[in-house]
């Protein structure tokens, strides 16, 4: 898969996270190389765990490197890379690796290939590995689970939802935003949010939902200042809901922002449950945002399909 080095969002936190992930894999490579040299009889095992890891995270090392070169520039990256290698070699040189320790490490790499890696390294690895096809992360079962039961903002609605593991969960600032998840371990431009509002007892039937969609009334549901793109109906948990896509420009702290989003709304027990997926950044990067939104749209569908209303049964 071809990765575009411009896709990740670079800021202090993401560059630090990417550097950690790069250092993690670099350290692993150097350790495996040393084991192979010191214990030639373990060469086949080294090759095997390396192949298992590369199969789980193909081209990851090169992609992390490309991202860091893009973020830091060639000169600073080369300097950082040299320092890292020097540091690892010094640390490794001071360590005595017995055959038992070597075999334990090989087992550890095998487990890493199965995704058993600590935060935040795993999140940045997944962000880069599945950069151009975010649905892959979800399909490979790198997921986190959310349960709204007992949540102060859930309006008594009990539901479960699954999200990609690399997206960081954060509390919503507004009273009706139960939870939001931000890509790239919280440093990205894409967001998924769960919104539950009191619809004051209003629970439209499937035919009511169809009527709202066909009459164009759905356009009235858009926030002020939003531009309508398209809309339709979806089915989930044996009931019909509405979806609409929109763009919006708004000013925040003197910066003009552009947002493209898709909202899914389901009515249940007099409450409106919304799942919104969006991408946003400075209005100058409009094309980049449209591209990012297009990339996460199929992922949004996967997240929506994972929603289970626990009180519906």
C-alpha positions as CSV (number, residue, x, y, z in Angstrom):
1,X,0.0,0.0,0.0
2,X,1.3,3.4,-0.9
3,X,1.4,5.8,2.1
4,X,1.3,9.5,1.6
5,X,3.6,11.3,3.9
6,X,1.3,14.3,4.0
7,X,-1.6,12.4,5.6
8,X,-0.6,12.5,9.3
9,X,-1.2,15.6,11.3
10,X,2.0,16.8,12.8
11,X,2.2,18.7,16.1
12,X,4.5,18.4,19.2
13,X,2.5,15.4,20.7
14,X,2.2,13.4,17.4
15,X,5.9,13.9,16.5
16,X,6.9,12.7,20.0
17,X,4.6,9.6,19.6
18,X,5.9,8.8,16.2
19,X,9.5,9.1,17.4
20,X,8.7,6.7,20.3
21,X,7.1,4.2,17.9
22,X,10.1,4.5,15.5
23,X,12.6,4.0,18.4
24,X,10.6,1.0,19.6
25,X,11.0,-0.8,16.3
26,X,14.6,0.3,15.8
27,X,15.4,-1.1,19.2
28,X,13.7,-4.4,18.3
29,X,15.6,-4.6,15.0
30,X,19.0,-4.0,16.7
31,X,18.2,-6.5,19.5
32,X,17.2,-9.2,17.0
33,X,20.4,-8.6,15.0
34,X,22.5,-9.0,18.1
35,X,20.7,-12.3,19.1
36,X,21.2,-13.6,15.5
37,X,25.0,-12.9,15.7
38,X,25.6,-14.1,19.3
39,X,23.4,-17.2,19.0
40,X,23.6,-18.5,15.4
41,X,21.5,-21.5,16.4
42,X,18.6,-19.1,17.0
43,X,18.8,-17.5,13.5
44,X,15.8,-19.4,12.2
45,X,13.7,-18.3,15.2
46,X,14.8,-14.7,14.7
47,X,13.8,-14.8,11.0
48,X,10.5,-16.4,12.0
49,X,9.4,-13.8,14.6
50,X,10.7,-11.0,12.3
51,X,8.5,-12.4,9.5
52,X,5.5,-12.6,11.8
53,X,6.0,-9.0,13.0
54,X,6.5,-7.7,9.4
55,X,3.4,-9.6,8.3
56,X,1.3,-7.8,11.0
57,X,2.9,-4.4,10.3
58,X,4.1,-4.4,6.7
59,X,6.2,-1.4,5.6
60,X,5.6,0.2,9.0
61,X,9.3,1.0,9.8
62,X,9.7,2.7,6.4
63,X,6.4,4.5,6.8
64,X,7.3,5.8,10.3
65,X,10.7,6.9,8.9
66,X,8.9,8.7,6.0
67,X,6.5,10.5,8.4
68,X,9.4,11.6,10.7
69,X,11.4,12.9,7.7
70,X,8.4,14.8,6.6
71,X,7.8,16.2,10.1
72,X,11.4,17.0,11.0
73,X,13.2,17.5,7.7
74,X,16.1,15.4,6.5
75,X,18.8,17.1,8.5
76,X,17.1,16.9,11.9
77,X,15.8,13.4,11.2
78,X,19.3,12.1,10.4
79,X,20.7,13.6,13.5
80,X,17.9,12.1,15.7
81,X,18.3,8.7,13.9
82,X,22.1,8.7,14.6
83,X,21.6,9.6,18.2
84,X,18.9,6.9,18.7
85,X,21.1,4.2,17.1
86,X,24.1,5.3,19.2
87,X,22.0,5.2,22.4
88,X,20.6,1.8,21.6
89,X,24.0,0.3,20.8
90,X,25.5,1.7,24.1
91,X,22.5,0.3,26.1
92,X,22.7,-3.1,24.3
93,X,26.4,-3.2,24.7
94,X,26.0,-2.9,28.5
95,X,23.4,-5.7,28.6
96,X,24.3,-9.3,29.0
97,X,22.0,-11.4,26.8
98,X,21.9,-15.0,27.9
99,X,20.3,-17.6,25.7
100,X,17.3,-17.7,28.0
101,X,16.9,-13.9,27.8
102,X,17.2,-14.1,24.0
103,X,14.5,-16.8,23.8
104,X,12.2,-14.7,26.1
105,X,12.7,-11.7,23.8
106,X,11.8,-13.8,20.7
107,X,8.6,-14.8,22.4
108,X,7.9,-11.1,23.2
109,X,8.4,-10.1,19.6
110,X,5.9,-12.9,18.6
111,X,3.4,-11.4,21.1
112,X,4.1,-7.9,19.7
113,X,3.2,-9.3,16.2
114,X,-0.3,-10.1,17.8
115,X,-0.6,-6.5,18.9
116,X,0.5,-6.9,22.5
117,X,2.3,-3.5,22.7
118,X,2.0,-0.8,25.3
119,X,0.4,2.6,24.9
120,X,1.0,5.0,23.2
121,X,3.4,3.1,20.9
122,X,0.7,0.7,19.6
123,X,-1.7,3.7,18.8
124,X,0.9,5.5,16.7
125,X,2.0,2.2,15.0
126,X,-1.7,1.5,14.1
127,X,-2.2,5.1,13.0
128,X,0.6,4.9,10.5
129,X,0.0,1.3,9.5
130,X,-3.6,1.9,8.6
131,X,-3.2,5.5,7.5
132,X,-4.6,5.1,4.0
133,X,-7.2,2.5,4.9
134,X,-8.6,3.1,8.4
135,X,-11.1,0.3,8.1
136,X,-8.2,-2.2,8.1
137,X,-7.5,-1.5,11.8
138,X,-11.1,-2.2,12.7
139,X,-11.2,-5.3,10.5
140,X,-8.1,-6.7,12.2
141,X,-9.9,-6.3,15.5
142,X,-7.7,-3.5,16.9
143,X,-10.7,-2.1,18.8
144,X,-11.8,-0.4,22.0
145,X,-15.3,-0.8,23.5
146,X,-17.5,1.9,24.9
147,X,-20.5,1.3,27.2
148,X,-22.8,4.3,28.0
149,X,-24.4,2.6,31.0
150,X,-24.2,4.8,34.1
151,X,-22.7,7.7,32.1
152,X,-24.0,11.1,33.4
153,X,-24.7,12.4,29.9
154,X,-26.3,9.3,28.4
155,X,-29.9,10.3,29.3
156,X,-30.5,6.7,30.7
157,X,-29.7,5.2,27.3
158,X,-27.6,2.0,27.5
159,X,-25.7,1.3,24.4
160,X,-22.3,-0.2,23.4
161,X,-20.1,1.0,20.6
162,X,-16.8,-0.2,19.1
163,X,-14.1,2.2,17.9
164,X,-10.6,1.7,16.4
165,X,-7.9,1.3,19.1
166,X,-5.7,4.2,17.8
167,X,-8.4,6.8,18.3
168,X,-8.2,8.5,21.7
169,X,-11.4,8.7,23.9
170,X,-12.0,12.2,25.4
171,X,-14.9,13.6,27.4
172,X,-17.2,15.9,25.4
173,X,-17.3,19.5,26.6
174,X,-20.9,20.1,25.7
175,X,-23.8,18.7,27.8
176,X,-25.1,16.4,25.2
177,X,-21.8,15.0,23.9
178,X,-21.3,11.7,25.8
179,X,-17.9,10.9,24.4
180,X,-15.6,11.8,21.5
181,X,-12.8,9.9,19.9
182,X,-9.9,11.6,18.0
183,X,-7.7,9.9,15.5
184,X,-3.9,9.4,15.8
185,X,-4.1,8.9,19.6
186,X,-5.9,12.3,20.0
187,X,-3.6,14.3,17.8
188,X,-5.4,13.9,14.4
189,X,-7.9,16.0,12.5
190,X,-10.6,13.3,12.4
191,X,-13.2,12.8,15.1
192,X,-16.1,10.6,15.9
193,X,-18.6,11.7,18.6
194,X,-21.6,10.2,20.4
195,X,-24.4,12.7,21.1
196,X,-27.5,11.9,23.1
197,X,-30.2,14.5,23.5
198,X,-33.7,14.5,25.0
199,X,-36.2,14.5,22.1
200,X,-38.9,15.3,24.7
201,X,-40.6,12.0,24.1
202,X,-40.5,12.2,20.3
203,X,-39.9,8.8,18.8
204,X,-40.8,8.8,15.1
205,X,-42.0,5.5,13.5
206,X,-40.1,4.1,10.5
207,X,-42.7,5.7,8.2
208,X,-42.3,9.1,9.9
209,X,-38.5,8.8,9.4
210,X,-39.1,8.0,5.7
211,X,-41.4,11.0,5.4
212,X,-38.8,13.4,7.0
213,X,-36.2,12.1,4.5
214,X,-38.4,12.4,1.4
215,X,-40.0,15.7,2.2
216,X,-36.6,17.5,2.6
217,X,-37.5,18.4,6.2
218,X,-34.1,16.8,7.1
219,X,-32.4,20.0,6.0
220,X,-34.1,21.8,9.0
221,X,-32.0,19.5,11.3
222,X,-28.7,21.1,10.2
223,X,-27.0,23.6,12.5
224,X,-27.1,27.3,11.6
225,X,-24.4,28.1,9.0
226,X,-24.0,24.6,7.7
227,X,-24.1,23.7,4.0
228,X,-26.2,20.7,3.1
229,X,-24.6,18.0,0.8
230,X,-26.8,14.9,0.9
231,X,-28.9,12.8,3.1
232,X,-30.7,9.5,3.4
233,X,-32.0,6.7,5.6
234,X,-30.2,3.8,7.4
235,X,-31.4,0.8,9.3
236,X,-30.0,-0.3,12.6
237,X,-31.3,-2.3,15.6
238,X,-34.5,-3.0,13.7
239,X,-35.4,0.7,13.3
240,X,-34.8,3.4,10.7
241,X,-32.6,6.4,11.3
242,X,-31.6,9.5,9.3
243,X,-28.2,10.6,8.1
244,X,-27.0,13.8,6.5
245,X,-23.7,15.1,5.3
246,X,-22.7,18.8,5.6
247,X,-19.8,21.2,5.5
248,X,-19.4,24.1,7.8
249,X,-17.0,27.1,8.2
250,X,-16.6,28.7,11.6
251,X,-14.2,30.9,13.3
252,X,-12.4,29.8,16.5
253,X,-9.8,31.9,18.3
254,X,-9.2,34.0,15.2
255,X,-8.7,31.0,12.9
256,X,-11.2,30.1,10.2
257,X,-12.0,26.4,10.4
258,X,-13.5,24.2,7.8
259,X,-15.4,21.0,8.8
260,X,-16.9,18.2,6.8
261,X,-19.1,15.8,8.6
262,X,-21.7,13.1,8.5
263,X,-24.4,12.7,11.2
264,X,-26.4,9.6,11.9
265,X,-29.5,10.1,14.0
266,X,-31.6,7.4,15.6
267,X,-34.6,8.0,17.8
268,X,-35.2,5.6,20.7
269,X,-37.3,5.9,23.9
270,X,-37.9,9.6,23.3
271,X,-34.2,10.4,22.9
272,X,-32.2,11.3,19.8
273,X,-28.9,9.3,19.5
274,X,-26.4,10.8,17.2
275,X,-23.1,9.4,15.9
276,X,-21.1,12.0,14.0
277,X,-17.9,11.6,12.0
278,X,-16.0,14.6,10.9
279,X,-12.7,16.0,9.7
280,X,-11.7,19.6,10.4
281,X,-8.8,22.0,10.1
282,X,-7.9,25.5,8.8
283,X,-10.0,26.5,5.8
284,X,-6.8,26.8,3.7
285,X,-6.6,23.0,4.0
286,X,-10.1,22.4,2.6
287,X,-8.9,19.8,0.0
288,X,-6.9,17.9,2.6
289,X,-10.0,17.8,4.9
290,X,-12.3,16.6,2.1
291,X,-9.7,13.8,1.4
292,X,-9.4,12.9,5.1
293,X,-13.2,12.8,5.5
294,X,-13.5,10.5,2.4
295,X,-10.9,8.2,4.0
296,X,-12.8,7.8,7.3
297,X,-16.3,7.5,5.8
298,X,-16.2,3.7,5.5
299,X,-14.8,3.5,9.1
300,X,-17.7,5.6,10.3
301,X,-20.0,3.0,8.8
302,X,-18.2,0.2,10.7
303,X,-18.5,2.1,14.0
304,X,-22.2,2.8,13.3
305,X,-22.8,-0.9,12.6
306,X,-21.2,-1.9,15.9
307,X,-23.7,0.1,17.9
308,X,-26.0,-2.0,20.1
309,X,-29.0,-0.6,22.0
310,X,-29.0,-2.8,25.1
311,X,-32.6,-1.8,26.0
312,X,-34.0,-2.8,22.6
313,X,-34.2,-6.5,23.5
